[in-house]
């Protein structure tokens, strides 16, 4: 089998995420997220809000760019909390949808369609906060390039925050395990991993185009940020996932999703990083 190039992987992923937009517009979890915003609330977990505020204080009046924002519901959640927000994504249908949500909800935001690696050039400005979260790094072939974009987008003294699925949890799979999980992937494999066609995490009844993922160990994430000149202030690990990552998981949006029985609370399912630009 020929190795998948980063360019080919990103092309497949863009097509996959374009196709996710109509699926997610029908999905229960995304409809509930929109309703929370309609009702005056937001969709950010308590861990995210508390950890960001621990670093920057109140976000009201701060400029914030949300990288890989998809259809913008988390971006608009930061707008609900008072931030001056910009959302960036490589899916044009997702950006158009996010702009519509901004108008419908009366929450001001700028949404920009661009490849993440071109974001600093396209936006041509800096921000107090660069934010990205939950299910983003596996779609990127080059973490060093990702980190350089973050550094270029931050004002001096600005804060970067990431909440993400823990790479250790990504070595497991449940496809051939009826009532649990088993190790399937190497934590240290940096080659492109092709998947699909298959379902979305939010709409399992629909089949999406094939996609490509990359495994990034924790050391690769932290070292990319360090090499880009950022100073890491805090790293946290969390025992719950932000979605039902495995069929046996139990939980909710509010509580997170955990493994059952003897594995409950014992495996890292998410991690967070807060860093500043000197």
N, C-alpha and C positions, 0 to 999 in steps of 0.2 A: 504493500500500500504506500502510495506517495505521501510524503509529509505535507500537511496542510500549512500553507503560508499564513502569516499574520493577516495579510491583505484579504486572502480568500476567507479566512475565518471571520474577519470583521464584516465582510460582505454578506456571508450567510447569516450572521447574527443580526445585521440590520434588517434583512428580509424577515427573519423570525420575529423581531420586535415590531416591525410594521404590522405583521399579521396578528400580533397579540392585542393591538389596540381595540378592534371590535369585539374580541373575545372578552377582554377585561371590562369593557363598557357594559357587558351583560352579566358579569360575575357578581355574585352576592357580596364578596368582601369589598370590592371597589364601589359598589352602590352604597354600601353602608358607610364607607369612607366619605363619599360625597354628601350623604345625609348628615354626617357629623359636622361637616363644614357648613351646610345649609342651616343647621341648628345653632350655629355660633361657636362650635367646638373646633377641635383639630385632630389630626391623625398621628401625631408623634408620640412615641412611647414615653412613659415617665422617665425611663433611664436616659433616653436621648436628651430630653429637655433638661433634666437635672445635671447631666454631665456637661452639656454645652454651657449652661448658666454658671456652673462651677468655674469655668474657664473665662467666660466673657461677661458674666453678669446678665442684666436684662438685654435682650436682643432688640428691643424697640428702638427704632431709629438707626440701627446698624445695617450696613449693606451686606448682603449675603448672596452668594451664588451657589446653586444646587446643581452639581454635576450629575449627569445620567438620571435626569428627573422623571423620565417616562411621561405619564399623562398629568403630572404636576400637582397631585393632591397633597404630597408632603411639602412641596414648595409653597403652595397656598396656605398650608398650615403654619409655616413660618411667617407668612404675611399676616395671618390671623393674630400671631403673637407680636406683630408690630414691626417686623423687619422689612427693609427695602429689598425685595427679592428679585433675582434673575434665575430662571431655570434653563438648563442646557441639555439637549438630547440629540442623538444621531438619527432618530426616527421622525421624519416629517409628519406623518399622521399623528404621532404622539404629541408633538409640539402644537399642531393645529387644535387638537383636543384640549390641551392645557390652556391655550388662549381662550377657547370657548368657555371653559370652566371659570377662568378669571373674570370674564365678562358676566357670566350668569350669576356668579356669587358676589360680584361687586368687590372683589379683592384685587387690588392693583398688583400687577407683576409683569415682568418682561420675560418672554420665552424665546429662546434662540435655537435654531436648528443648525447644528454643526457636529462634526466628529469631535470627540473629546480631545484628541491630540492636537486639534486646531483651535481649541477654545480660547486660549490666551490671545492668539493673534486676532481671531474674529471679534472677541469682546473688547479688546484693546483698552482695558481699564483694570483697576484693582479693587479688592473688596476687603471688608473687615473680617468676614467669615467665609470660608469655603467649606461646604457641607456635602457629604455623600453618604449613602447608607443602604444597607441590607439588600444583598444580592447583586453587587455591581462588579467586584474585582474579577470574578470568574469569566467575565466576558471580554477581558482585556489581555492582549498578548504581551504587553510591555509595561511593567510597573515603574521602571525608571522614567519613561516618558510621561506616564501618569503623574508621578510625583513632581517632575519638573513643571508641568502645567499648573499644578496646585501652587507651587512656590511662585510662579510668575503671576498668578492671579491674586495673591495675597499682598496687602499693604504691609510695610514694616510694622511689626507688632501684631499683625493679624493672626487669626486662629483657624486652623484646619481641624475638622472633626469627622471621623469615620465610625459608623456602626456597621458591622459586617458579619456574615456567617463565618463561624470559626473554620479555618482550613482543616483542622483535625476532623471535624464532623463530616467533611467531604470525602474521606477515605471509605466511608460506609455506603452500603446500598441495601435496598430491601426488595428488589425485583424478584429474587428467587428465594426469599425467606418469608414464609407465611405469617410468622408471628414475632418478628424481631428484625435485627439488622446484622450485616456481616461485612467484614473488610473486603473491599473489591479493588480500590485504587491505591496507588502509591502516593504517599504524602510528598515525596520528592520528585515526582515525574513532572517535568516542565514542558512536555510535548503537548501539542493541541489534541484535545479529546473530542471526537465527533459524536454527536447524539442525534436521535430522531430519525424521521419525523416523530412527533409525540405531543403530549398535552402540555398546557400551561399549568403552573401551580395553582392558578386561580380559576381555571376553567377546564377540568379534566375531560369533559365530554367533547372537546374540540381538538382536532389534530393540527399542529403547527408545523411549518417547514423545519428542516434539519438545522441544527445549530452547532457551535463549537465552543468549548470551554477550556480554560487553562487553570491548572492548580498552582496556587501561590502560597508557599509556606509562610508562617508568621514572620520568620527572619527576613524573607524577601520583601514583605510589606514594610516592616520597620526600617530595614536598611535602605530601601528606595527613598523613604522620606528623609532619613539622615543624610544620604548622599545628595539630596536636592537642597540641603542647607537648612532644613527645618529642625527645630529642637523639640523633641518629644517630651511632653509634660506628664502624660498619664496614659496608662494602658489598663483596661479592665477586661475580665472574661465573665461571661454569663452562661448559666446552665439551660436556658430556654431558647428555642428558635423563634423567629418572627413569623413563620408559617408552618404548616404541617409538613415538615421536611421528609418524614417517614410515615408510612400508613399507621403504625402503631402509636404515634404520638397523640397526646391528649392536651387540651388547652383551648385558649381563645386569644383574640387580639389583645385584650386587656392584660391577660396573665402570661402570654407567651405559650409556646408548645414544648412539652417535655416528654421524655421517654417514660414508659410505665414501669411499675414494679421495682426490681432491684437496681435498675439503671436510672431511676428518677434523681435528677440533680447531680449526677456523677460525671457527666461528660460536658466539655465546653461546646456550646452550640453557637454562641456569638462572641465577638470581642469588639472593643471600642478603643480608639486612639485619639488623643487630643495633642496637637502640636502647634507651635507658634513659629512665625518667621521673624528672626532677629532684626 
